[in-house]
Amino acid sequence: MTLATTDHHHLPTVPGPAVNTALADAARYTPSYFSADEYRFLQAVVARLIPQDDLGPGALEAGVPEFIDRQMNTPYAAGSNWYMQGPFQPDAPAEMGYQLKLNVREIYRLGIAAANQWCSKNLGKHFAELAPDAQDQALAAMEHGAEGFDSLPSATFFSMLWGNTKEGFFSDPLHGGNKDLVGWKLINFPGARADFMDWIERDEAYPQPPVSIHGQRAERWQKHWRKKMWW
């Protein structure tokens, strides 16, 4: 199963009214780790990584910023289950695994500050204040190793952002993202249903809507699941 690919510099623009509604909904959540400016950065970033389009809500509308903020209060974000002793060799081959001395919380704090500094220097404004095309330009630069990220490699920060955005969009809603099961509806995933084994070998779509761990049921399926995302 593959999702539709797209040119990084030509992602769809999120319609203004929908973004305003999503931001109004997001304002009711108070982040526990990120500052107001950091949280605005997250909202703007996820809105470009998985944008709202004609197939349905994107990562912003699905509550992904809330998901990421909640993750900052977990052992994962503190690096509690990582081996964090030296030596650290950032230039080691990828198969050697993670090589920085920063945990997830530190990557976000330093990465957001570095990204905004890079955007101000190269594009004239902080990321959240840029036009969509300029935001895509900044994201593409970070993905491919933008110069000027002194505290950590920009590609490391982008990889963390992209991975957590996908996790928040497709995780169970109890973690804060995938609100209204929009991610699962998009790909026709049945969710936490007790038993659908007899449908796995059938060459047809599963007919029932997804269900969350807490029993939330989706109102309807998406007829078409292909969506423009960053990959």
Summary of the structure (lengths in Angstrom):
residues: 231
radius of gyration: 18.4
end to end distance: 13.4
largest distance: 56.6
contacts: 676
relative contact order: 0.16
helix: 48%
strand: 2%
